[in-house]
Amino acid sequence: MMNIDWLHVLAAVINFIILYLILKHFFFKKVEKVIDDRQNDIESKLNKADEDVEKARMLLLQNERILKSAKEEGKKITEVQKQKADKIYQEIVDEANKEARTIADRARVEVKREKEKAEHEIKEQVIELAVLLSSKALEESIDESKHRELINDFIAKVGI
């Protein structure tokens, strides 16, 4: 059977304790510090990542509001420009109608003037013919102004 040498066991335990105390004094604090620093760095990076995600979300919301506002402003500008264009179109149409009425009025005045001129010329020709006919018919000479007066009275009564 195996005998346990207690002296060796005791020496191994003492060596282990001494080694443990040496390691604890020189290395454990440094390793623990490295682990703590690494854990703090990871936590810091996670917090920063969370902050960045929150900033990105806020910027996204802000950009969406700005985009919505820009779209609404674009609609308003488009509507205002459409109204201006409609107003200009209506002004052009009104001006064209006014000009057309003016041209039609001028044409009516011109037609009336031409009609009056033609009527006057016809009267003059009728008077001339009447004077010529009456002087031939009477074979006597009445002065021309008396003839014109008689013919004008006749025309006034007849309504030429």
ChimeraX attribute file (.defattr): number of C-alpha atoms within 10 A of each C-alpha:
attribute: neighborCount
match mode: 1-to-1
recipient: residues
	/A:1	3
	/A:2	4
	/A:3	5
	/A:4	8
	/A:5	8
	/A:6	9
	/A:7	9
	/A:8	10
	/A:9	11
	/A:10	11
	/A:11	11
	/A:12	12
	/A:13	12
	/A:14	12
	/A:15	12
	/A:16	12
	/A:17	12
	/A:18	12
	/A:19	12
	/A:20	14
	/A:21	13
	/A:22	12
	/A:23	12
	/A:24	13
	/A:25	11
	/A:26	11
	/A:27	13
	/A:28	14
	/A:29	12
	/A:30	12
	/A:31	12
	/A:32	11
	/A:33	12
	/A:34	12
	/A:35	12
	/A:36	12
	/A:37	12
	/A:38	12
	/A:39	12
	/A:40	12
	/A:41	12
	/A:42	12
	/A:43	12
	/A:44	12
	/A:45	12
	/A:46	12
	/A:47	12
	/A:48	12
	/A:49	12
	/A:50	12
	/A:51	12
	/A:52	12
	/A:53	12
	/A:54	12
	/A:55	12
	/A:56	12
	/A:57	12
	/A:58	12
	/A:59	12
	/A:60	12
	/A:61	12
	/A:62	12
	/A:63	12
	/A:64	12
	/A:65	12
	/A:66	12
	/A:67	12
	/A:68	12
	/A:69	12
	/A:70	12
	/A:71	12
	/A:72	12
	/A:73	12
	/A:74	12
	/A:75	12
	/A:76	12
	/A:77	12
	/A:78	12
	/A:79	12
	/A:80	12
	/A:81	12
	/A:82	12
	/A:83	12
	/A:84	12
	/A:85	12
	/A:86	12
	/A:87	12
	/A:88	12
	/A:89	12
	/A:90	12
	/A:91	12
	/A:92	12
	/A:93	12
	/A:94	12
	/A:95	12
	/A:96	12
	/A:97	12
	/A:98	12
	/A:99	12
	/A:100	12
	/A:101	12
	/A:102	12
	/A:103	12
	/A:104	12
	/A:105	12
	/A:106	12
	/A:107	12
	/A:108	12
	/A:109	12
	/A:110	12
	/A:111	12
	/A:112	12
	/A:113	12
	/A:114	12
	/A:115	12
	/A:116	12
	/A:117	12
	/A:118	12
	/A:119	13
	/A:120	13
	/A:121	12
	/A:122	13
	/A:123	16
	/A:124	14
	/A:125	12
	/A:126	16
	/A:127	20
	/A:128	16
	/A:129	12
	/A:130	16
	/A:131	21
	/A:132	13
	/A:133	12
	/A:134	16
	/A:135	16
	/A:136	11
	/A:137	9
	/A:138	9
	/A:139	9
	/A:140	9
	/A:141	10
	/A:142	12
	/A:143	10
	/A:144	13
	/A:145	10
	/A:146	11
	/A:147	19
	/A:148	16
	/A:149	12
	/A:150	15
	/A:151	19
	/A:152	17
	/A:153	12
	/A:154	13
	/A:155	14
	/A:156	10
	/A:157	9
	/A:158	8
	/A:159	7
	/A:160	12
